[in-house]
Amino acid sequence: MRTVFLVAAVILAIATPIAVFAVRNDQRTVLWHVVQLCVADQVENGRPRPCALVDLKDGTRGGYVVLDDPFSRSQYLVMPTRQLSGIESPEIAENDAPNYWEDAWRSRSFVTRRLRTSLPRDGVGLAVNSSFDRSQDQLHIHVDCLQPDVRQLLDAHVGEIGTTWKQLAFDLEGRRYWSRRVEGADLLGVNPFRLLAEWVNRTGGVMWKETLVVAGVKLSDHHDGFVLLADAADPAHGARGHGESLLDHSCSLVKS
């Protein structure tokens, strides 16, 4: 629901005819219209308004934008500059797909800049919600602080998380996520969407039910790495695939 308020704030901030038309006619594509506005401003005027960044070094097919969430202390959204509905879009798991997760991980610098302090890698999380639990049909990765209890549990159990998907032995925010680890200081050459899609296809699942979270960690050998967390929506039992709940939009890790 927070994305709804973000969209409203963006519309009020830019107040363009295109944005007003989008709100009146198709509220679920407002973020896509915002992406187009940001790209147009970057190309025509050399600025990314209303976004914080427009990166077109790989063209619009591989580009992305970074959008500030004014209703959060520290959250940003990273979105592709082409129209992709969400986690179920097959293009994001293709072999030559742009790695939007690496773009999102680099964009954590906007979070630290806004907080005016550095964050440890295990204090940052990235999340994409399932199609059941989103208000917008434009792929967007939430970038923010991790919930303190999530951070503590992952730190305590990181040695139990292997390189293949396995269900955690403990709950995170009331859900028993599936997890696997990835080694490295960044996500260059590693596309979490593809890793999830391969596993989901192999186990007979469907991507549109999935939520995916990527958390920075220090592995048990003290090397840098990431933990990937996935959960399938099951609305009949109250599970909506809301990985964003593992993020802390008040960033209590950093004192005011």
C-alpha positions as CSV (number, residue, x, y, z in Angstrom):
1,M,0.0,0.0,0.0
2,R,2.9,2.3,0.6
3,T,3.5,2.5,-3.2
4,V,0.1,4.0,-3.6
5,F,1.1,6.9,-1.4
6,L,4.4,7.2,-3.2
7,V,2.6,7.4,-6.6
8,A,0.2,10.1,-5.2
9,A,3.1,12.2,-4.0
10,V,4.9,11.9,-7.3
11,I,1.8,13.0,-9.2
12,L,1.3,16.0,-6.9
13,A,5.0,16.9,-7.3
14,I,5.0,16.8,-11.1
15,A,1.4,17.7,-11.9
16,T,1.7,17.1,-15.6
17,P,-1.1,16.3,-18.0
18,I,0.3,12.9,-18.7
19,A,0.5,12.1,-15.0
20,V,-3.1,13.3,-14.4
21,F,-4.3,11.3,-17.3
22,A,-2.5,8.2,-15.9
23,V,-4.2,8.5,-12.5
24,R,-7.6,9.0,-14.0
25,N,-7.4,6.2,-16.6
26,D,-5.1,3.4,-15.2
27,Q,-3.7,3.8,-11.8
28,R,-1.8,0.5,-12.0
29,T,0.6,2.0,-14.7
30,V,1.3,5.3,-13.0
31,L,4.9,4.2,-12.2
32,W,5.5,3.4,-15.8
33,H,4.3,6.9,-16.7
34,V,6.7,8.3,-14.1
35,V,9.6,6.3,-15.6
36,Q,8.7,7.8,-19.0
37,L,8.7,11.3,-17.6
38,C,12.1,10.8,-15.9
39,V,13.6,9.5,-19.1
40,A,12.2,12.3,-21.2
41,D,13.5,14.9,-18.8
42,Q,16.9,13.3,-18.8
43,V,17.1,13.1,-22.6
44,E,15.7,16.6,-23.2
45,N,17.0,18.6,-20.3
46,G,19.9,16.6,-18.8
47,R,18.1,16.1,-15.5
48,P,16.1,13.1,-14.1
49,R,13.0,14.9,-12.7
50,P,11.1,13.6,-10.8
51,C,13.5,10.7,-10.3
52,A,16.9,10.9,-8.5
53,L,18.7,9.1,-11.3
54,V,18.2,8.0,-14.9
55,D,20.8,5.6,-16.2
56,L,20.7,5.1,-20.0
57,K,24.2,3.9,-20.6
58,D,22.8,0.6,-22.0
59,G,19.8,2.4,-23.7
60,T,16.2,2.2,-22.6
61,R,16.2,-1.6,-22.9
62,G,18.9,-2.0,-20.3
63,G,18.5,1.3,-18.4
64,Y,16.9,2.0,-15.1
65,V,15.7,4.9,-12.9
66,V,15.9,5.5,-9.2
67,L,12.9,7.2,-7.5
68,D,12.8,8.6,-4.0
69,D,10.0,7.7,-1.7
70,P,9.0,10.9,0.2
71,F,6.8,8.9,2.7
72,S,9.8,6.8,3.9
73,R,12.8,7.9,5.8
74,S,15.1,6.2,3.5
75,Q,13.4,4.1,0.8
76,Y,14.1,4.3,-3.0
77,L,12.6,2.4,-5.9
78,V,14.7,1.1,-8.8
79,M,12.7,0.5,-12.0
80,P,13.6,-0.5,-15.6
81,T,13.3,2.0,-18.4
82,R,11.3,-0.4,-20.4
83,Q,7.8,-1.6,-19.6
84,L,7.9,-4.8,-17.5
85,S,5.0,-5.7,-15.3
86,G,6.7,-7.4,-12.4
87,I,8.4,-10.5,-11.1
88,E,6.4,-12.7,-13.5
89,S,7.8,-11.0,-16.6
90,P,9.8,-13.7,-18.4
91,E,12.3,-11.1,-19.9
92,I,13.9,-10.5,-16.5
93,A,15.2,-14.0,-16.3
94,E,16.6,-14.3,-19.8
95,N,20.3,-15.0,-20.2
96,D,21.0,-11.5,-21.6
97,A,18.6,-9.7,-19.3
98,P,19.8,-6.5,-17.6
99,N,20.7,-7.2,-14.0
100,Y,18.3,-4.8,-12.2
101,W,19.4,-6.3,-8.8
102,E,22.9,-5.1,-9.3
103,D,21.6,-1.7,-10.2
104,A,19.5,-1.7,-7.1
105,W,22.4,-2.8,-4.9
106,R,24.5,0.1,-6.3
107,S,21.6,2.4,-5.6
108,R,21.9,1.8,-1.8
109,S,24.2,4.8,-2.0
110,F,21.1,7.0,-2.2
111,V,19.8,5.5,1.0
112,T,23.1,6.2,2.9
113,R,23.2,9.7,1.4
114,R,19.7,10.4,2.6
115,L,20.5,9.1,6.1
116,R,23.8,11.0,6.1
117,T,25.6,7.9,7.4
118,S,27.1,4.7,6.1
119,L,25.3,1.4,6.4
120,P,26.8,-2.0,6.9
121,R,26.2,-4.4,4.0
122,D,24.1,-6.6,6.3
123,G,21.9,-3.6,7.1
124,V,20.6,-3.2,3.5
125,G,17.8,-5.2,1.8
126,L,16.2,-5.2,-1.7
127,A,12.7,-6.6,-2.3
128,V,10.2,-7.3,-5.0
129,N,6.6,-8.2,-4.0
130,S,4.4,-10.8,-5.7
131,S,1.7,-9.8,-8.2
132,F,-0.8,-10.4,-5.4
133,D,0.7,-7.7,-3.2
134,R,1.5,-4.8,-5.5
135,S,-0.4,-1.7,-6.6
136,Q,1.7,-1.0,-9.7
137,D,2.3,-3.1,-12.8
138,Q,5.8,-1.7,-13.4
139,L,8.6,-3.8,-12.0
140,H,10.1,-2.0,-9.0
141,I,12.7,-3.1,-6.6
142,H,12.4,-1.6,-3.1
143,V,15.8,-0.5,-1.6
144,D,16.0,0.2,2.1
145,C,17.3,-0.9,5.5
146,L,16.6,-4.4,6.7
147,Q,14.3,-5.0,9.7
148,P,16.7,-5.3,12.8
149,D,15.3,-8.8,13.8
150,V,15.7,-10.0,10.2
151,R,19.3,-8.8,10.1
152,Q,20.0,-10.5,13.5
153,L,18.5,-13.8,12.4
154,L,20.3,-13.9,9.1
155,D,23.6,-13.1,10.8
156,A,23.1,-15.8,13.4
157,H,22.1,-18.5,10.8
158,V,24.1,-17.5,7.7
159,G,26.3,-20.6,8.1
160,E,23.3,-22.8,7.7
161,I,22.3,-21.3,4.3
162,G,23.8,-23.1,1.3
163,T,24.2,-22.5,-2.4
164,T,20.9,-24.3,-3.3
165,W,17.4,-23.4,-2.3
166,K,16.3,-24.7,1.1
167,Q,13.6,-23.6,3.5
168,L,14.8,-21.8,6.6
169,A,14.5,-23.4,10.0
170,F,13.0,-20.2,11.4
171,D,10.4,-17.6,10.5
172,L,11.1,-14.1,9.2
173,E,8.2,-11.7,10.0
174,G,5.9,-14.7,10.4
175,R,6.8,-16.5,7.1
176,R,9.1,-19.5,6.5
177,Y,11.1,-18.3,3.6
178,W,13.2,-20.4,1.2
179,S,16.8,-19.3,0.9
180,R,20.1,-19.7,-0.7
181,R,23.4,-17.7,-0.6
182,V,25.4,-16.0,-3.2
183,E,29.1,-15.1,-2.7
184,G,30.7,-11.9,-3.7
185,A,30.7,-8.2,-2.8
186,D,28.3,-7.3,-5.6
187,L,25.8,-9.0,-7.9
188,L,27.8,-8.7,-11.2
189,G,27.2,-11.9,-13.1
190,V,24.5,-13.0,-10.8
191,N,20.8,-12.4,-11.6
192,P,18.6,-13.4,-8.6
193,F,15.5,-13.4,-10.9
194,R,17.1,-16.1,-13.0
195,L,18.2,-18.1,-10.0
196,L,14.6,-18.0,-8.6
197,A,13.0,-18.7,-12.0
198,E,15.1,-21.8,-12.5
199,W,14.2,-23.2,-9.1
200,V,10.5,-22.3,-9.4
201,N,10.2,-23.9,-12.9
202,R,12.0,-27.0,-11.6
203,T,9.7,-27.4,-8.6
204,G,6.5,-26.7,-10.5
205,G,5.7,-23.3,-9.1
206,V,4.8,-20.1,-10.9
207,M,6.7,-16.8,-10.7
208,W,3.7,-14.5,-10.4
209,K,3.1,-15.9,-6.9
210,E,6.7,-15.3,-5.8
211,T,8.3,-12.5,-3.7
212,L,12.0,-12.1,-3.7
213,V,14.3,-10.4,-1.2
214,V,18.1,-10.0,-1.5
215,A,20.0,-9.1,1.7
216,G,23.6,-8.2,2.0
217,V,25.5,-10.4,4.5
218,K,28.9,-11.4,5.8
219,L,29.3,-15.1,5.2
220,S,30.6,-17.5,7.8
221,D,34.1,-17.3,6.3
222,H,33.8,-13.5,6.7
223,H,33.7,-12.9,3.0
224,D,31.0,-10.6,1.5
225,G,27.9,-12.2,0.1
226,F,24.1,-12.1,-0.2
227,V,21.2,-14.2,1.0
228,L,18.3,-14.6,-1.4
229,L,14.9,-15.1,0.2
230,A,11.8,-16.3,-1.6
231,D,8.2,-17.0,-0.6
232,A,5.1,-17.9,-2.6
233,A,1.9,-16.1,-2.1
234,D,-1.0,-18.1,-0.8
235,P,-3.9,-15.7,-0.2
236,A,-6.3,-18.4,1.0
237,H,-4.0,-18.8,4.0
238,G,-3.2,-15.1,4.5
239,A,0.2,-15.1,2.6
240,R,0.4,-12.4,-0.1
241,G,4.1,-12.7,-1.0
242,H,5.1,-9.4,0.7
243,G,8.8,-9.6,0.9
244,E,8.9,-5.8,1.5
245,S,7.8,-6.6,5.1
246,L,11.5,-7.6,5.7
247,L,12.5,-4.0,5.1
248,D,12.5,-1.3,7.7
249,H,11.2,1.9,6.1
250,S,11.9,3.8,9.4
251,C,15.5,2.5,9.3
252,S,15.7,2.1,13.1
253,L,19.3,0.9,12.6
254,V,20.2,4.6,12.2
255,K,19.3,6.8,15.1
256,S,17.5,10.1,14.2
